[in-house]
Amino acid sequence: MKNMFEFRTLGRAKTPIFSTISCAAAFMLLIFADSFIYNLSLHSIAFGTQENFPVVYNRETGGARQIPLNSVKEEVERDYSEDQRNFNPPINVTEEERIAWFRTVLPEFEIFKSTRLTQQFEGRVRSFFNGKCEVRFFMTWISPAESFGRREFIAMDSLFKAHPHGCLTILSPTLDSRLGDRILKPLQDREFRVLAVAPDASFLFKDTPAEAWFVEMKSGNKDPGEIPLAQNLSNLLRLAVLYKYGGVYLDTDFIILNKFSSLRNTIGAQSIDPVSGNWSRLNNAVLIFDKNHPLVYKFIEEFALTFDGNKWGHNGPYLVSRVVNRVARRPGYNFTVLPPMAFYPVDWNRIGDYFPRPKDQVTSKWLETKLLQLGKEAYGVHLWNKQSSKLKIEPGSIIARLILDHCSICEHVYTS
């Protein structure tokens, strides 16, 4: 398996792939997402507020001060609940018509706004990382907090099962809210370190090739494309936060099986060419890079220079594939490409096979063999939520077994 990636790989991997509700009446009016939270973890989520006053660093004045976040979060949450507009671009229109549409919705696009929460981003992240982190993990969530469901919670749960001393930062203007606090509370109650924070995009993109792109997009003079801009912004935010801080980026539809602590400057292949044995496509659902890594800078540069909002994957998986293919033989880049078994042991068109229970002895034997292989050779399993989100997790299935073996809270597995 190692030989098939020697042509594309720089900096070989040195290790093998393995490795109750307590509810006060005063807060009942806040339960506007009660049905969602019930399905997630009804008897483990409290609806109280956290009276925490983090130290907030002001990068303009250089000073630090304490600001209560609850009033800010309540205000932001109210804004989101009052205006959950549909930001999906119109289709079958001209570029000029789409830009005109974009200008009308731009004032409501939260990711472009500078708010009291985004202004605290740098200080809160810095304070969060002051504690000891075995591994720094990042996720992004630009969708409404109400849509952060059980699948996404399972990703966090398995992450902390494998890395109980890790730190998870979720870049999300919607989860950085009172509802987001309640969603994350079961993990925080178990002393896992997880923070949802509204990203300061201008700060993250500053002094990178994305800075000019972002300014132009905010001006309303750039075509966002037919693909929802939030999807492409997620592609860019993951690169920017890794370049700024270093660590591990993960999509929210993963089950983590083994520790990532031995991995550095690593990207995973999604598929390989059966003839040449070289990778044919990489994926950006898992990215592991040091701070200021030159390859991540190249990813950001490629995004800014070649952005196309009309082609699915162009600014994501295809982007990292283009860049790695281009720089593979150049000096100064030190990174590893891991084979598909590391992060994508099942492709999107076969993920459905992992959800049903075994029907006979043959499938039972296949299931046990597959579970043994995954436990030894995979760091995680990508669930490809776009294809699998409506599939039921049946008891005894591969997915059910993986969740039960790699969870800390382990609730509502079969309703995920």
N, C-alpha and C positions, 0 to 999 in steps of 0.2 A: 504493500500500500504506500510506503514511503517513496518508492522509486517513481511512482506515477506523478508525483508533484515536484520532483527535483528541478524540472525545467522552469517552473513558475515560482518556486519557493525560495525566499531569501531568509536566512536565519532559521535553521531547522529547529523543530520542537525537541526539547531535551528530555521530555518525559512522555510515556505512552498515554494514549487516550483512555482514561477511565476515572478512573479514580473511584340579674341576669338581667336578663334585662334589668337594670336598675333605673327606673324611669320616674322622674319627678313631674308632678302635674304641671308645674310652671313651664315645662318644655314641650308639652304635648302639641302645641301649635306648630312646632318645628318639623313634625313628622310628615312632611309633604311627600317624602319618598319611602313611606313605610313599607309598602309592598315589596319594593326592591331590596331594602335592608333586611326584611324578614326572610326573604329567600336566600340572602347571603349568609346571615348568621344571627338569627333573631335573639337568641338568648345570650349572646356574648357582646352585643354592642350597646353601649350606654349613650344616652342622648344628652348628656351634660356637656358643658363647655370646659375647655382647658384654660385655666388662668395662668398662662405662661407669658412672660414678658421678655422675649429674646433681645439680645443686644444687636442693634442694627447699625451697620457701618455705612456712613455716608461718604461715597468715594469723591464727592466734590469738595467737601469741607475737611475730610480726613478725620472727622470726629465720630464718636460712637454714642448712641443713646438708646434707652429702653422704650419700646413702643408696644402697647397692648394690641395684639393682632385680632382679637375677637370682634371688635367693632368694625374693623376694616373688612374682615371676612364676611360679616353679616351684610354689610353694604354691598360687597361684590356679589355675594350669593343672591341677594335680592335683584340686582341688575340682571344676572343671568336668568333667573326664573321669570322675570318680566318680559324678556326678549330672547327667546330661543328661535331665532330666525333661521331660515334655510339658506345656507350659503353655497349650495351646490350651483355651479355656473349653468347658465342656459346652454342647451345644445342646439346644433343646427343653426347657428348664427354666425355672422361674420366676426372677424377679430375686432373690428371697430365697435360693433354692437356689444360684444362681450366686455371690452374695456369700459364702455359707457355704463354697462350694468355694474361692473366692479366698482366704479366710482360712487355709485349710489349706495352700495352696502359697505364700503370701506370705513365710514365712521363708526359702524357697529362691529367691526372685526376686532375682537378683544386682543388678539395676539399683537396687533399693531399699536395698542394703546400703552401709554405710560401711566400707571396707576400707583396708588399708595403701596400696593403689594409688590408690584414689579420693581419699584424703587428700593425695596428692601431685599431683593434677590441676593445680591452679592454678600451682604452681611449675614443673612440667614444661612446661606450655603457654607460660608466660611466658619460660622459658629458650629454648624452641624458637623463639619469635618474636623473640628478641634478634638473631638473624641476619637478613640482608637477605632479604626476601621480595618478589618481583615482584608476586605476588598471593597472598592467603591463601585456601586452599581448605579446605572441611570436608566430610566424609562421616560417616555413621553406620553401624554394623554391630552389631546386638544378637543376631544369630543365632550359632550355634556357629562357631568359627574354621574347623573342618573343611569347612564349607559355603561358605567364601569361595573361589570357584572361578576359572576362567580368564576368564569374562566380567567379573568384578569386577576382575581383574588388568588386563585390557585397558583398562578405564576409567582406572585409574591410569597405565598406560603412555602412553595418548594424551594424558592431562593434562600429563605431563611433556614429551612431544614438543612440545606447543604452548607450554608454560611451563617451560623447563628451570631457571629461577631462581625458580619458585614454591615454596610450602610447602603440604603437604597434611597435615592433622590428621584422623585417623579416630577418632571417638568410639566406643569399643568395649571393653566389659569382657572380651570373648573374644579379640580380636586383641592385646590388651595382655598377651601371654603369650610363652612360649618358641616355641610354634608360630607365633604371629603374627610374631615376629622373623624366623623362617625364611622366611615367606611374603613379607615385605617386603624381605628381604636383596638380591635381584637389583636392586632400584631403588636401595637405599642404597649398594650396591657401585659404582654408576655416579654416586654423589654427588648423587642426587636427594634432596630433603629431605622425608621422609615420617615421620610419627610416629603410632603407634596408642596411644591413651591411654584408660584406664578413666575415664569421666566421673563427676564429682562432681555428681550431679543437684541436690542441695540447694544447692550453691554456684551452679550455673547458674540455678536458678529463684529464688534469693534476690532480694528487692526487685522482683519482677515479679508479675503476677497469677497466675502458675503456682505460686507458693510455697504458697498456701493449698490449691490443688487437689492438689498433691503430698502435703502433710501428710494431707489427708483420704483420699487413695488409700492411703497407707502405713498408715493406721489400720485398713484392712480394712472400712470402713463404706460404701464407695462401690462401685457396680456397675461392673466393668471392661468389661462388654458381651461380646457373642459374638465379636467380632473380637479376635484375639490382641493383648494389651496392648502387646507389644513394637512392633507396627506403629504404634500411636498414640503411644507414647513417642518413636519415631523422628520422628514429625511435630512433636512438641513440642521435642525436643532440638535439632533444626536451627534452630528459631526462637530458642531461648534462646542458643545459641552465637553466632549472628549478632548478636543484640542485645548480647551481652556483648563481642564482639571485632570484629565487622564482617568482611566478606569475601564469599566465594562458597560457597554450599552446593550440592552436586551429589549426585544419586542415584548408585548404583554401577553402573547399567546404561546408561552413556553412552559414546559415542565422541566425543572432543573434536576439532574440526576447525580452529578458529581461536582466536586469542587473545581472552581476556576482559578484558584490561587496560584497554580503553577504556570498559568498562561500569560504571555506578554506579547503585545504587538502581533495580534492574530486575527485572521478573518477566515471564514469558513466557505468551502465550496458547496454549492447546492447540487451540482451535477458534474459528471466527468464524461469525456469523450471515450466511447468504448473502443475506438480504434487506436488513438494516440495514448490514451491513459492519462492525459492532462485534463485539468478542470476545463469545463466548457462554460460554466456560469458560477459566479460568486453571489453571495447574498449579504445584505446589510442589516439583517435582523439580529445579528450578534456581531459586535465590534469590540475588540479589546486592544487599547492602545495607550501608550504613555502620553503625558502632557506634551504639547507642542511637537507631536510626531510629524515628520515631513510628509508621510503618505496621507495622513488626515488632512493636512494643508492642501495637498493636491486634490483630494476629494472635494473640499470646499471650493477650491478654484474651479474645478470642472463644473460644479453645480452652478456657480455664478456665470461662467462663460457660455455654457451650453444649455441653460434651463429651457425646458420645453414642457409646458403644462398640459399638452394634448396627448402625450404618449405615456401610457402606464409603464412604470418601471424605469423610464429613461433617467429620472433624477434619483433613483434608488439602487436596486440590484444591478441594473445595466450600467449605471454610473461607476460603481466600484469595480465592476468587471472591466470596463474600458480603461480605467486608470491603472489598475494593477497590470493588465496586459501591456500597457504602454511603458511602465517603469520597471518591469521585471528584470531587465538586464542592466539597468543603470546603477552605478554605485551610490552609496549614501542612504539607501533605503534598507531597513532591517525589519523584516516581518515574516510571518509564517502563514502559509495557506494550509488549513487542515482539510482532510477529505470529508465527504458528505456525512459519514457516520458520526462525526463529532457533534454537529448541531442540527443536521437535516437528514436523519437516518431514514425517514420516510418522506417521499416527495408529495406535493400537494394533491396529485391525482390518485394517490394510494392511501391517503390519510384515513379515508372512510373504513378501511379494513381494520383499523385499530379500535373502533368503537363498539362493535357487536361482541356479545359473549360467544365462546366457542360452541359450535353446534354438534360436534362429534369428536371422536378420539383423534382424528387426523389434525383437525384445527386446534385441539387442545395441546397436542405435542408441538405444533408449529408455534403456538403462543408461548409456551414455556421456553422454547429455544430462543425465540425473539427477545423475551424478557431477559434471559441470561446474557445475550449478546449486547443489548442496550446497556445493562448494568456495568458491563466490563469496558465497552468501547465508546459510549456516547457521554458527552457532557450534559446534553439536554435533548428534548424532543420538541420541535416546532410543530404546533397544532394547526397551522394554516387556517386561522379562524374564518377567513373569507369563504373557504370551502366547507369547514366543519362546524361552524357555529350553531347550525340547526340540528346537528346530529345528537342523538341521546347517548349518554355514556351508560352502557349496560353493565350490570354487575358481572365481574369475572373477565371483562374485556381487558385488552392491553392498557388502554388509557386509565381505566378504573384501578387496575393493579398498580400502575405507575404512581398515580395520585396517592393512593393509600400508603405506598411505600416511601413516599417523598413529601409528606405534608406534616405540619406541626399542629394545625387546628383541625383539619380533616373533617369538615362538615359539608353536607349537601353535595357529596361527590356525584351522585347519580342524577341530580337535577341540573348539573352544569351544562 
